[in-house]
Amino acid sequence: MVSATDRCRVCDEPLTPGATFCPHCGARVTTERVVDDERSGRVWLPVAAIVAVVAIVAVVAIALATTSGGGGGEAPGTSVSPATQSPPVTTSRPPTTRPPVTTPRSS
């Protein structure tokens, strides 16, 4: 696995045969390369961030789809038959309080 002439690729200190961690810096020793524990943990950070964003978007989309404002229709169980429906409310102008305008007659 690790020979007596191998050195740590992080701190360049000599490694003992069969070592799995560098005795000087503590980096993990593998047959392929030395993996720094701090750096290996950073690989999961972007993946976790993407998963979190997708989960938040899914929750917001479901919340908007299930609210009465998101569907645009009436809430379930609140339909009104046309016979019992009240007439639409209309607004009219309030009466004016000033007198009507009169024009003088010409002769």
FIFIPA-944218 format. One record per residue (C-alpha): x, y, z. Coordinates in nm, 2 decimals. Layout:
<X=X&Y=Y&Z=Z> $
...
# end
This chain:
<X=0.00&Y=0.00&Z=0.00> $
<X=0.24&Y=0.28&Z=0.12> $
<X=0.61&Y=0.22&Z=0.08> $
<X=0.88&Y=0.36&Z=0.31> $
<X=0.98&Y=0.62&Z=0.05> $
<X=0.63&Y=0.77&Z=0.01> $
<X=0.57&Y=1.11&Z=0.13> $
<X=0.26&Y=1.30&Z=0.22> $
<X=0.13&Y=1.51&Z=-0.07> $
<X=-0.01&Y=1.77&Z=0.16> $
<X=0.29&Y=1.85&Z=0.39> $
<X=0.57&Y=1.64&Z=0.21> $
<X=0.66&Y=1.45&Z=0.54> $
<X=0.77&Y=1.09&Z=0.51> $
<X=0.50&Y=0.83&Z=0.56> $
<X=0.54&Y=0.51&Z=0.76> $
<X=0.45&Y=0.18&Z=0.57> $
<X=0.08&Y=0.10&Z=0.60> $
<X=-0.02&Y=0.45&Z=0.73> $
<X=-0.37&Y=0.57&Z=0.66> $
<X=-0.31&Y=0.92&Z=0.79> $
<X=-0.01&Y=1.14&Z=0.78> $
<X=0.15&Y=1.16&Z=1.13> $
<X=0.24&Y=1.53&Z=1.08> $
<X=-0.07&Y=1.70&Z=0.92> $
<X=-0.34&Y=1.43&Z=0.96> $
<X=-0.43&Y=1.41&Z=0.60> $
<X=-0.58&Y=1.08&Z=0.48> $
<X=-0.35&Y=0.87&Z=0.28> $
<X=-0.49&Y=0.66&Z=-0.01> $
<X=-0.32&Y=0.45&Z=-0.28> $
<X=-0.42&Y=0.71&Z=-0.54> $
<X=-0.36&Y=1.03&Z=-0.37> $
<X=-0.37&Y=1.21&Z=-0.03> $
<X=-0.72&Y=1.35&Z=0.04> $
<X=-0.74&Y=1.65&Z=0.27> $
<X=-1.04&Y=1.59&Z=0.49> $
<X=-1.14&Y=1.96&Z=0.49> $
<X=-1.14&Y=1.97&Z=0.11> $
<X=-1.33&Y=1.65&Z=0.06> $
<X=-1.62&Y=1.79&Z=0.26> $
<X=-1.66&Y=2.08&Z=0.03> $
<X=-1.77&Y=1.85&Z=-0.26> $
<X=-2.10&Y=1.80&Z=-0.09> $
<X=-2.17&Y=2.17&Z=-0.03> $
<X=-2.28&Y=2.26&Z=-0.38> $
<X=-2.48&Y=1.93&Z=-0.41> $
<X=-2.66&Y=2.01&Z=-0.08> $
<X=-2.73&Y=2.37&Z=-0.19> $
<X=-2.89&Y=2.25&Z=-0.51> $
<X=-3.10&Y=1.99&Z=-0.34> $
<X=-3.22&Y=2.26&Z=-0.09> $
<X=-3.31&Y=2.50&Z=-0.36> $
<X=-3.51&Y=2.24&Z=-0.55> $
<X=-3.69&Y=2.14&Z=-0.23> $
<X=-3.78&Y=2.50&Z=-0.16> $
<X=-3.91&Y=2.56&Z=-0.51> $
<X=-4.12&Y=2.25&Z=-0.49> $
<X=-4.28&Y=2.35&Z=-0.16> $
<X=-4.36&Y=2.70&Z=-0.29> $
<X=-4.51&Y=2.56&Z=-0.61> $
<X=-4.73&Y=2.32&Z=-0.42> $
<X=-4.83&Y=2.59&Z=-0.17> $
<X=-4.93&Y=2.83&Z=-0.46> $
<X=-5.12&Y=2.56&Z=-0.64> $
<X=-5.33&Y=2.47&Z=-0.34> $
<X=-5.42&Y=2.82&Z=-0.22> $
<X=-5.74&Y=2.98&Z=-0.35> $
<X=-5.54&Y=3.27&Z=-0.49> $
<X=-5.32&Y=3.04&Z=-0.71> $
<X=-5.60&Y=2.85&Z=-0.89> $
<X=-5.81&Y=3.14&Z=-0.99> $
<X=-6.13&Y=2.95&Z=-0.93> $
<X=-6.37&Y=2.93&Z=-0.64> $
<X=-6.28&Y=2.74&Z=-0.32> $
<X=-6.43&Y=2.39&Z=-0.31> $
<X=-6.78&Y=2.37&Z=-0.17> $
<X=-6.86&Y=2.74&Z=-0.22> $
<X=-7.05&Y=2.72&Z=-0.56> $
<X=-7.37&Y=2.92&Z=-0.58> $
<X=-7.66&Y=2.83&Z=-0.81> $
<X=-7.77&Y=3.10&Z=-1.05> $
<X=-8.12&Y=3.11&Z=-0.89> $
<X=-7.98&Y=3.21&Z=-0.55> $
<X=-7.71&Y=3.43&Z=-0.68> $
<X=-7.74&Y=3.80&Z=-0.60> $
<X=-7.74&Y=4.06&Z=-0.88> $
<X=-7.40&Y=4.22&Z=-0.95> $
<X=-7.32&Y=4.53&Z=-0.77> $
<X=-7.30&Y=4.84&Z=-0.98> $
<X=-7.16&Y=5.17&Z=-0.89> $
<X=-7.31&Y=5.50&Z=-1.00> $
<X=-7.19&Y=5.85&Z=-0.99> $
<X=-7.30&Y=6.04&Z=-0.68> $
<X=-7.53&Y=6.33&Z=-0.76> $
<X=-7.36&Y=6.66&Z=-0.81> $
<X=-7.42&Y=6.94&Z=-0.56> $
<X=-7.36&Y=7.23&Z=-0.79> $
<X=-7.64&Y=7.39&Z=-0.99> $
<X=-7.69&Y=7.33&Z=-1.36> $
<X=-7.50&Y=7.55&Z=-1.60> $
<X=-7.73&Y=7.80&Z=-1.78> $
<X=-7.64&Y=8.00&Z=-2.09> $
<X=-7.79&Y=8.34&Z=-2.17> $
<X=-8.03&Y=8.35&Z=-2.46> $
<X=-7.93&Y=8.56&Z=-2.75> $
<X=-8.19&Y=8.78&Z=-2.92> $
# end
